[in-house]
Amino acid sequence: MGQKYCTACGAPLSESRKFCEQCGLPREPDSVAPVPQPAVPIGPPLSGIPPVVSSPEGRKGPKRIVIVAAVILLLVIAAGAVFFVLPKLKGTGTPQDGSTVSVTITDTVIPVTSVTLPTVSATPTIPLPEPDPFPGALSLKDRFRFGTEKVASEATVYKYWINDTYQWHNDMDNHYYVQSPGAGNKYLFVFLHLENKGDTRVWFPSAGSVIVHYTGASYYQDQSHFKPNKASDIKATPVEVNEVQYFHKLNGDEYVEDFGFSHGTELGYLYPGMSNAVDGYIIYEVPQSLTPDNTYVEIPFNTKDRAVWKLG
């Protein structure tokens, strides 16, 4: 049997090989007639056409197949890593439309966020109301009974008047004078009424003993107020205060005057009967801030009886 050649590349085939040692293609069966090869002239090769020379590496065909298979296997493994492992690392997979996913592995930097805690504002303190200094104080016109039996009597604070100044009339020169308080002060007029319900005369508290209480401070009758003079050479006349001179007493039609005086005459006793009631005003110089709601009038009647009225 003559020499056989590969039908693909024309390389000579060995009898013992089933594959072409040059290109790795399987050899044709023996029944196929061999393709005649043209005779190659002896001499220098034609210009530009290299001679067909059997490569010494032709014997390494099966080894090349193993290498190619290994390369293909590595490519398959790499492709599997790209499509299955990396998406799991990044948390994304291959898009459904089959487009190529560009996977970039970078160092993740966790930003440090400055957290500002909300400002806790202090709960405003609600001021507690000041305790009532005189719980159970009487209201205006409430009557308080003092003394018993023959000297049983009753008293009340029934009105007040507040102003920055007042005008008083001097009968000696028939002229009105404006009375002004000290800086930051004003005047408070308190009207009292005392009546003897018994049958024996009784002492009554003087104007100087009646106390006005305001925010913890105590105030007494204004000593600068002019009162009727009872000297023998001056006629006793009531002092008229222009702003209140037409205020009536609590009982009757007479006009009010200074507490403890009647028609310009100072009284010494509280006699029985409504007509002998002692009725009049006491003047106090008090702070501008004074309000009736926080003002109390205290009257001590004797060593046993004492009462407090709230103006507001």
C-alpha positions as CSV (number, residue, x, y, z in Angstrom):
1,M,0.0,0.0,0.0
2,G,1.4,3.4,-1.0
3,Q,2.0,6.5,1.1
4,K,-1.3,8.2,2.3
5,Y,-1.8,12.0,2.6
6,C,-4.2,14.1,4.6
7,T,-7.1,15.2,2.5
8,A,-7.2,18.5,4.4
9,C,-3.7,19.8,4.6
10,G,-1.8,17.3,2.3
11,A,0.6,16.2,5.0
12,P,1.8,12.6,4.7
13,L,0.0,10.2,7.0
14,S,1.6,7.5,9.1
15,E,0.1,4.0,8.8
16,S,-0.2,3.7,12.6
17,R,-2.0,7.1,13.1
18,K,-5.7,7.5,12.8
19,F,-5.4,11.3,12.9
20,C,-3.3,13.7,10.8
21,E,-0.3,14.7,12.8
22,Q,-0.3,18.1,11.2
23,C,-3.9,19.4,11.6
24,G,-5.5,16.7,13.8
25,L,-8.2,15.7,11.4
26,P,-9.2,12.0,11.2
27,R,-7.8,10.1,8.2
28,E,-9.9,8.9,5.4
29,P,-10.9,5.1,5.3
30,D,-8.7,2.9,3.2
31,S,-11.4,2.4,0.7
32,V,-11.2,6.0,-0.4
33,A,-8.7,6.4,-3.2
34,P,-5.8,8.6,-2.3
35,V,-5.6,12.0,-3.9
36,P,-2.7,12.0,-6.3
37,Q,-0.2,14.6,-5.4
38,P,1.7,16.5,-8.1
39,A,5.3,15.8,-8.4
40,V,7.5,18.4,-6.8
41,P,10.3,19.4,-9.1
42,I,13.8,19.0,-7.7
43,G,15.5,22.3,-7.5
44,P,15.0,25.6,-5.8
45,P,11.4,26.3,-4.7
46,L,9.3,28.6,-6.7
47,S,9.4,32.2,-5.6
48,G,6.7,33.0,-3.0
49,I,5.6,29.4,-2.5
50,P,7.1,27.7,0.5
51,P,7.9,24.0,0.2
52,V,5.6,21.6,2.0
53,V,7.7,20.4,4.9
54,S,6.5,18.0,7.5
55,S,6.5,19.9,10.8
56,P,8.4,18.3,13.6
57,E,5.6,19.3,15.9
58,G,3.1,17.1,14.0
59,R,3.6,14.4,16.5
60,K,2.2,16.6,19.3
61,G,-1.4,16.6,18.0
62,P,-3.1,14.9,20.9
63,K,-1.2,17.0,23.4
64,R,-2.5,20.2,21.7
65,I,-6.1,18.8,22.0
66,V,-5.6,18.4,25.7
67,I,-4.3,22.0,26.0
68,V,-7.2,23.3,23.9
69,A,-9.7,21.4,26.1
70,A,-8.0,22.7,29.3
71,V,-8.2,26.3,27.9
72,I,-11.9,25.8,27.1
73,L,-12.5,24.4,30.6
74,L,-10.8,27.5,32.2
75,L,-12.9,29.8,30.0
76,V,-16.1,28.0,31.1
77,I,-15.0,28.3,34.8
78,A,-14.2,32.0,34.3
79,A,-17.6,32.6,32.6
80,G,-19.4,30.8,35.4
81,A,-17.6,33.0,38.0
82,V,-18.6,36.1,36.0
83,F,-22.3,35.1,35.7
84,F,-22.9,33.3,38.9
85,V,-20.3,34.2,41.6
86,L,-19.8,37.9,41.0
87,P,-23.5,38.8,40.8
88,K,-23.9,37.3,44.3
89,L,-21.0,39.4,45.6
90,K,-22.4,42.6,44.2
91,G,-26.0,41.7,44.9
92,T,-27.0,42.0,41.2
93,G,-27.5,39.4,38.4
94,T,-27.6,39.4,34.6
95,P,-30.3,41.7,33.2
96,Q,-33.3,39.9,31.7
97,D,-32.7,41.5,28.3
98,G,-29.3,39.7,28.0
99,S,-27.2,42.9,28.0
100,T,-23.7,42.8,29.4
101,V,-23.2,43.6,33.0
102,S,-20.1,45.6,33.9
103,V,-19.0,44.4,37.3
104,T,-16.7,46.7,39.2
105,I,-15.4,45.7,42.6
106,T,-14.4,48.7,44.7
107,D,-13.6,49.2,48.3
108,T,-16.8,50.2,50.1
109,V,-16.3,53.3,52.3
110,I,-18.9,53.7,55.0
111,P,-19.5,57.5,55.5
112,V,-19.4,58.8,59.0
113,T,-22.6,60.7,59.6
114,S,-22.7,63.4,62.2
115,V,-25.9,62.9,64.2
116,T,-27.4,65.9,65.8
117,L,-29.5,65.1,68.8
118,P,-32.7,67.1,69.1
119,T,-32.5,69.9,71.6
120,V,-34.5,69.2,74.6
121,S,-36.1,72.4,75.7
122,A,-36.6,72.9,79.4
123,T,-40.2,72.4,80.4
124,P,-41.5,75.9,81.4
125,T,-42.2,76.1,85.1
126,I,-45.7,77.1,85.8
127,P,-45.7,79.5,88.8
128,L,-47.8,78.3,91.6
129,P,-50.4,80.7,92.9
130,E,-49.4,82.4,96.1
131,P,-51.2,81.0,99.1
132,D,-54.1,83.2,100.3
133,P,-52.7,85.1,103.3
134,F,-56.2,85.4,104.8
135,P,-58.3,82.3,103.9
136,G,-61.9,82.8,104.7
137,A,-61.7,86.6,104.4
138,L,-65.0,88.5,104.2
139,S,-66.2,90.2,101.0
140,L,-67.3,93.8,100.6
141,K,-70.5,94.5,102.5
142,D,-70.3,91.3,104.5
143,R,-71.1,92.1,108.2
144,F,-69.0,91.0,111.1
145,R,-70.5,90.8,114.6
146,F,-68.3,91.8,117.5
147,G,-69.1,92.2,121.2
148,T,-72.0,90.6,123.0
149,E,-75.2,91.3,124.9
150,K,-75.4,95.1,125.8
151,V,-72.5,96.0,123.5
152,A,-73.3,93.6,120.6
153,S,-72.3,95.4,117.4
154,E,-71.4,94.8,113.8
155,A,-69.1,96.2,111.2
156,T,-68.4,96.1,107.5
157,V,-66.1,97.4,104.8
158,Y,-68.5,98.4,102.0
159,K,-66.6,100.4,99.4
160,Y,-63.1,101.6,98.1
161,W,-61.8,104.3,95.8
162,I,-58.3,104.4,94.2
163,N,-56.7,107.4,92.4
164,D,-53.3,109.0,91.8
165,T,-54.3,112.2,93.6
166,Y,-57.3,113.8,95.3
167,Q,-58.4,117.4,96.0
168,W,-59.5,118.5,99.5
169,H,-61.3,121.7,100.4
170,N,-60.0,124.1,103.1
171,D,-62.9,126.0,104.6
172,M,-60.6,128.5,106.3
173,D,-59.5,130.0,102.9
174,N,-62.3,128.4,100.7
175,H,-59.7,126.8,98.4
176,Y,-59.1,123.3,97.0
177,Y,-55.7,121.7,97.3
178,V,-54.3,118.8,95.2
179,Q,-52.8,116.1,97.4
180,S,-50.1,114.1,95.6
181,P,-48.4,110.9,96.9
182,G,-44.7,110.0,96.7
183,A,-43.1,108.7,93.6
184,G,-44.5,105.3,92.5
185,N,-47.5,105.6,94.9
186,K,-51.2,106.4,94.7
187,Y,-54.1,106.8,97.1
188,L,-56.6,104.2,98.4
189,F,-59.8,105.2,100.2
190,V,-61.4,102.5,102.3
191,F,-65.0,103.0,103.5
192,L,-66.2,101.5,106.8
193,H,-69.5,101.3,108.7
194,L,-69.9,100.4,112.4
195,E,-73.3,100.1,114.1
196,N,-74.1,99.4,117.8
197,K,-76.9,96.8,118.2
198,G,-76.9,96.8,122.0
199,D,-78.1,99.3,124.5
200,T,-74.7,100.6,125.9
201,R,-72.1,102.8,124.2
202,V,-69.0,101.0,123.2
203,W,-65.5,101.9,122.1
204,F,-64.8,101.6,118.4
205,P,-61.4,101.0,116.7
206,S,-59.6,104.2,115.6
207,A,-58.6,104.9,112.0
208,G,-55.0,104.4,112.9
209,S,-55.6,100.8,113.9
210,V,-57.2,99.7,110.6
211,I,-54.5,97.9,108.5
212,V,-54.3,97.5,104.8
213,H,-52.4,94.3,103.6
214,Y,-50.9,94.0,100.1
215,T,-48.4,91.4,99.0
216,G,-47.0,90.9,102.4
217,A,-46.7,94.6,103.3
218,S,-48.9,96.5,105.8
219,Y,-50.1,100.1,105.3
220,Y,-51.6,102.5,107.8
221,Q,-53.6,105.7,107.6
222,D,-51.9,108.5,105.8
223,Q,-50.9,111.0,108.5
224,S,-50.4,113.8,106.0
225,H,-54.1,114.0,105.3
226,F,-55.6,117.2,106.8
227,K,-58.5,116.7,109.2
228,P,-60.9,119.2,111.0
229,N,-59.2,121.2,113.6
230,K,-61.0,121.4,117.0
231,A,-59.0,124.3,118.4
232,S,-61.1,126.8,120.3
233,D,-60.4,129.6,117.8
234,I,-61.2,127.6,114.7
235,K,-64.7,126.4,113.8
236,A,-64.9,122.6,113.4
237,T,-66.0,121.8,109.9
238,P,-65.8,118.6,107.8
239,V,-63.0,118.3,105.3
240,E,-64.5,117.8,101.8
241,V,-62.7,115.7,99.3
242,N,-63.8,116.8,95.9
243,E,-63.9,113.4,94.2
244,V,-65.9,111.6,97.0
245,Q,-67.7,114.4,98.8
246,Y,-71.1,113.3,97.3
247,F,-70.7,109.6,98.3
248,H,-73.5,108.7,100.7
249,K,-73.0,106.8,104.0
250,L,-74.1,103.1,103.9
251,N,-77.3,103.9,105.9
252,G,-79.0,107.3,105.3
253,D,-78.7,110.3,103.1
254,E,-75.8,112.0,104.7
255,Y,-72.6,112.5,102.8
256,V,-69.6,110.6,103.9
257,E,-66.6,112.2,105.7
258,D,-63.5,111.1,107.5
259,F,-64.0,108.0,109.5
260,G,-64.5,108.8,113.3
261,F,-65.9,112.3,112.5
262,S,-69.5,113.5,112.4
263,H,-70.2,117.0,110.9
264,G,-66.6,117.9,111.6
265,T,-66.6,116.7,115.2
266,E,-64.5,113.8,116.3
267,L,-66.4,111.0,118.0
268,G,-65.3,109.1,121.1
269,Y,-68.0,106.3,121.4
270,L,-70.2,104.2,119.3
271,Y,-73.7,104.8,120.6
272,P,-76.7,102.5,120.2
273,G,-78.9,102.9,117.2
274,M,-78.5,103.0,113.4
275,S,-78.6,106.9,113.4
276,N,-75.4,106.9,115.6
277,A,-73.5,104.6,113.3
278,V,-69.8,105.6,112.6
279,D,-69.3,105.8,108.9
280,G,-66.5,107.2,106.8
281,Y,-63.3,106.8,104.8
282,I,-59.7,106.2,105.7
283,I,-57.0,107.3,103.3
284,Y,-53.8,105.2,102.6
285,E,-50.8,105.9,100.4
286,V,-50.1,102.6,98.6
287,P,-47.9,101.4,95.7
288,Q,-49.0,102.0,92.1
289,S,-49.0,98.2,91.6
290,L,-51.8,97.6,94.2
291,T,-54.9,95.9,92.9
292,P,-58.1,95.2,94.8
293,D,-57.8,91.4,94.1
294,N,-54.7,91.2,96.3
295,T,-55.7,93.8,99.0
296,Y,-57.1,93.0,102.4
297,V,-58.4,95.3,105.2
298,E,-58.0,94.1,108.8
299,I,-59.9,95.7,111.7
300,P,-59.1,94.7,115.3
301,F,-62.2,95.5,117.4
302,N,-61.0,94.3,120.8
303,T,-58.6,91.8,122.3
304,K,-61.0,89.0,121.2
305,D,-62.6,90.0,117.9
306,R,-60.7,90.7,114.7
307,A,-61.9,90.5,111.0
308,V,-60.4,90.8,107.5
309,W,-62.2,91.9,104.3
310,K,-60.9,91.3,100.8
311,L,-61.5,94.3,98.5
312,G,-61.6,92.4,95.2
